[in-house]
C-alpha cells in the first residue's frame, strides 16, 4: 500500500525516469508508552537473547512473536563453524509453529547487540528533554528490525496483512522503535505473486 505517493518525471538524455516517493511510519516511543503485550514481547526477546549461541559473530539476538492465537514464542540466534547461522526470528517462527501450529504473526520484537553488552532494556521513563534529544537523532535507517531473509519469513506468516504486523526494536538508549512490516519491507515478493492466497487470515 503506497501512502502519500508522488511521482516526478525527469528527463535524462533519451530516458524518461519516474521517481516514486513513499512515506513510511516509524514510531519513537518510551517504555511507559507501550501497551502491556508489547512490553512483554520486548522482555521476552531480551531473555531469549541471553540464550543465544554466537561464538563466531559475538552478536547475540533474541526475538519474541505474538501470534493471532494469542500464543507467544521466542527464539535466539545459533551459530556453527561453517557460518550457517539460525537467526533468532527464524528460530522463534519455528518454535511457534512446532508448539502451537500455523497461525498469523501479529507482532514481533527483536533485541540484539554485541555479546559483551548485557545491559537490560531500560524500563523506566526517560526525562522528557532527554527523550526529545534522543528521538530527534533517530532516522529510519537506524532501525534494524530484521535482516532481509528473516523479513521474508515473517512476511510468509503475515497472511497478506503486512500493514497490520507490528515490529518492535529496543535501542540501548531506552528508545523503542515501532513500525509495520508494510513499511519495513515495501518492495516485497510474497505468496500472492505466485498466485497463492491464504484467504481469510487466521
C-alpha positions in Angstrom: 0.0 0.0 0.0 1.5 3.3 -1.1 0.8 6.3 1.2 1.2 9.8 0.1 3.0 8.6 -3.0 4.0 11.2 -5.6 5.6 10.8 -9.0 8.1 13.1 -10.5 9.3 12.7 -14.1 12.8 13.6 -15.0 14.4 13.8 -18.4 17.9 12.3 -18.6 19.1 12.3 -22.1 16.9 9.9 -24.1 15.4 8.3 -21.0 12.4 9.3 -19.0 12.7 8.4 -15.4 9.8 8.2 -13.0 10.8 8.7 -9.3 8.3 7.2 -6.8 8.5 8.5 -3.3 6.8 6.7 -0.4 6.3 7.9 3.1 6.9 5.4 5.9 5.9 5.2 9.5 8.3 4.9 12.4 7.1 5.5 15.9 9.7 6.5 18.5 8.4 5.7 22.0 9.3 5.4 25.6 8.8 2.2 27.6 5.8 3.5 29.5 4.0 4.4 26.3 3.9 0.8 25.1 0.8 -1.5 25.7 1.4 -4.4 28.0 1.7 -7.0 25.3 4.5 -5.1 23.6 6.4 -4.7 26.9 6.1 -8.4 27.4 7.4 -9.2 23.9 10.4 -7.0 24.4 11.2 -8.5 27.8 10.8 -12.0 26.3 13.1 -11.1 23.4 15.8 -9.9 25.8 15.5 -13.1 27.8 15.8 -15.2 24.6 18.9 -13.2 23.7 20.6 -14.4 26.8 20.3 -18.0 25.5 21.9 -17.2 22.1 24.9 -19.2 20.9 27.1 -16.8 19.0 30.8 -17.9 19.4 31.8 -16.6 15.9 30.0 -13.3 15.4 29.8 -12.5 19.2 26.5 -10.8 18.4 23.5 -12.1 20.3 19.9 -11.7 19.1 16.6 -12.6 20.7 13.2 -12.5 19.2 9.6 -12.9 20.5 6.5 -13.3 18.4 2.8 -12.8 19.4 0.6 -15.0 17.2 -3.0 -14.5 16.3 -3.9 -17.4 18.6 -2.6 -15.3 21.5 0.4 -17.5 22.0 4.0 -16.2 22.3 7.1 -18.0 21.0 10.7 -17.0 21.4 14.0 -17.7 19.6 17.6 -16.8 19.5 20.5 -16.9 17.0 22.5 -20.2 16.9 25.8 -20.3 15.0 28.2 -23.0 13.9 31.7 -23.2 12.4 30.6 -23.1 8.8 28.7 -19.8 9.5 25.3 -21.4 8.7 23.5 -19.5 11.4 19.9 -19.9 12.5 18.6 -16.4 13.0 16.5 -15.5 16.1 13.4 -14.6 14.1 13.5 -17.9 12.2 14.0 -19.7 15.5 11.0 -18.0 17.0 8.9 -18.8 14.0 9.9 -22.5 14.0 9.3 -22.7 17.8 5.8 -21.2 17.5 4.7 -23.4 14.6 6.1 -26.6 16.2 4.4 -25.8 19.5 1.1 -24.2 18.5 0.6 -24.9 14.8 0.5 -22.5 11.9 -1.0 -19.1 12.7 -0.6 -15.4 11.7 2.1 -13.3 13.2 0.6 -10.2 14.9 3.7 -8.7 16.5 7.4 -9.4 16.7 10.0 -7.9 18.9 13.8 -8.1 18.4 16.6 -7.3 20.8 20.2 -7.7 19.6 23.6 -6.5 20.4 27.3 -7.4 21.0 27.9 -10.3 23.3 29.7 -8.1 25.7 26.7 -5.8 26.0 24.5 -7.3 28.7 22.6 -4.1 29.7 19.0 -4.7 30.4 16.3 -2.9 28.4 15.6 0.3 30.2 12.2 0.0 31.8 12.0 3.5 33.3 10.7 6.7 31.8 13.3 8.9 30.2 13.3 12.6 31.2 11.3 14.4 28.5 14.1 16.7 27.4 16.5 13.7 27.1 13.9 11.7 25.2 13.3 14.5 22.7 17.1 14.8 22.2 17.4 11.0 21.5 14.2 10.9 19.3 15.5 13.8 17.2 18.6 11.8 16.3 16.7 8.7 15.1 16.3 8.1 11.4 14.5 5.2 9.7 17.9 3.8 8.6 18.8 3.5 12.2 16.2 0.8 12.7 17.5 -2.7 12.4 14.3 -4.8 12.9 15.4 -7.9 11.0 17.6 -8.9 8.0 16.0 -9.3 4.6 15.9 -13.1 4.8 14.1 -13.0 8.1 11.7 -10.3 6.8 10.8 -12.7 4.0 9.9 -15.5 6.5 7.9 -13.0 8.6 6.0 -11.9 5.5 5.1 -15.5 4.8 3.1 -15.6 8.1 1.6 -12.2 7.8 -1.1 -13.9 5.8 -1.4 -11.0 3.4 -1.7 -8.3 6.1 1.8 -6.8 6.4 0.3 -3.4 7.2 -1.1 -5.0 10.4 2.1 -6.7 11.6 3.8 -4.7 14.2 7.6 -4.7 14.5 9.4 -3.6 17.6 13.0 -2.8 18.4 14.6 -1.6 21.6 17.6 0.6 21.3 20.3 0.7 24.0 19.4 4.3 24.8 16.0 3.1 26.0 14.1 4.4 23.0 11.7 2.0 21.4 11.2 1.9 17.7 7.9 0.6 16.3 6.8 0.2 12.6 5.0 -2.3 10.4 6.2 -5.0 8.1 4.5 -3.0 5.3 6.9 -0.1 6.0 10.0 -2.1 6.7 9.6 -4.3 3.6 8.0 -2.1 0.9 9.1 -3.8 -2.4 8.3 -7.3 -1.3 7.7 -10.5 -3.1 5.1 -12.7 -1.4 2.8 -15.7 -1.9 0.3 -13.6 -3.9 3.0 -13.0 -6.6 2.8 -16.8 -7.2 -1.0 -16.8 -7.2 -1.2 -18.2 -3.7 -3.7 -16.6 -1.4 -4.3 -17.5 2.2 -7.9 -16.4 2.1 -9.3 -15.3 5.4 -6.4 -14.7 7.8 -6.2 -17.0 10.9 
